Amino acid sequence: MATKELRELRHKYKVAYTSYMQSVQALSEASQHGRWPSAAVLQQEEQLLNELTFVRQALLDALYAHSVKPSGN
């Protein structure tokens, strides 16, 4: 059963992933229309990727900690 911390991290990961994928879509659309993405779009993509990476690592760390925790706790 998921702990409150794991549920919260899963939610944060889903939000970060969705936001990042929207940024990817913006980059893709610019490319499909032959436009160069603006500096703001590129900066946002970098920021969102960093957030996604951070939250993903936190979730993986928590999942690992939960998986090695003795079953009596």
N, C-alpha and C positions, 0 to 999 in steps of 0.2 A: 504494500500500500504506500502511496506517495505521501511524503511529508509535506507540511505547509511550505517549507523552503523549496522543495522540488517543484511543487505546483507553481509557486511564484516565479521560479527561474524558467520553467517551461513557458509560462505566459510571457515573460520578458523576452525570451528567445523568439517566440512566435511573432511578437510585435516588431522586434529588431529585424527578423528575417523578412517580414512583409514590407517594412519600410525600405530595406535594402533592395528588394526585388522591384519595388516601384522606381527606385533610382536606376536600376539596371534597365528597366523599361524605357525610362526617359532617355538614357544614352542610346538605346537601340533605335528608338523613334528618330532621334536626331540623325543617326547614321543612315537609316532607311530613307530619310528625306534629303540626304546629301548635305546636311548641315554639320558644322562643328559644334559640339556641346559648349555651352557657356562656362565661364570659370566658376560660376555659382553651382552649376550642375555637377561639375567635376569635384568641387570642394565638398558638396553634399554627399556625393558617392563615396569619397574617401572617409568622411566622418561616419557615415552609416556602416561602411565596411568595418571600420575600427570598433564601433559599438557592437556589431554583430559578432565579431571575433571575440571581444571581451565577454559578452554574455554567453556565447557558446562555450568558451573555456570554463567559465564559472559553472555552467550546467554540467559539463562533462566531469569537472572536479567533484561536484556534489553527487552525481550519479555514481562515480567511482567510490567515494567515501561511503555512500549508502550501501553499495554492493559488498564492501569488505567489512562492514559493521557486523559484529556478532549478532546472530539471530535472536538472542535473548534480550536485546536492547531495543 
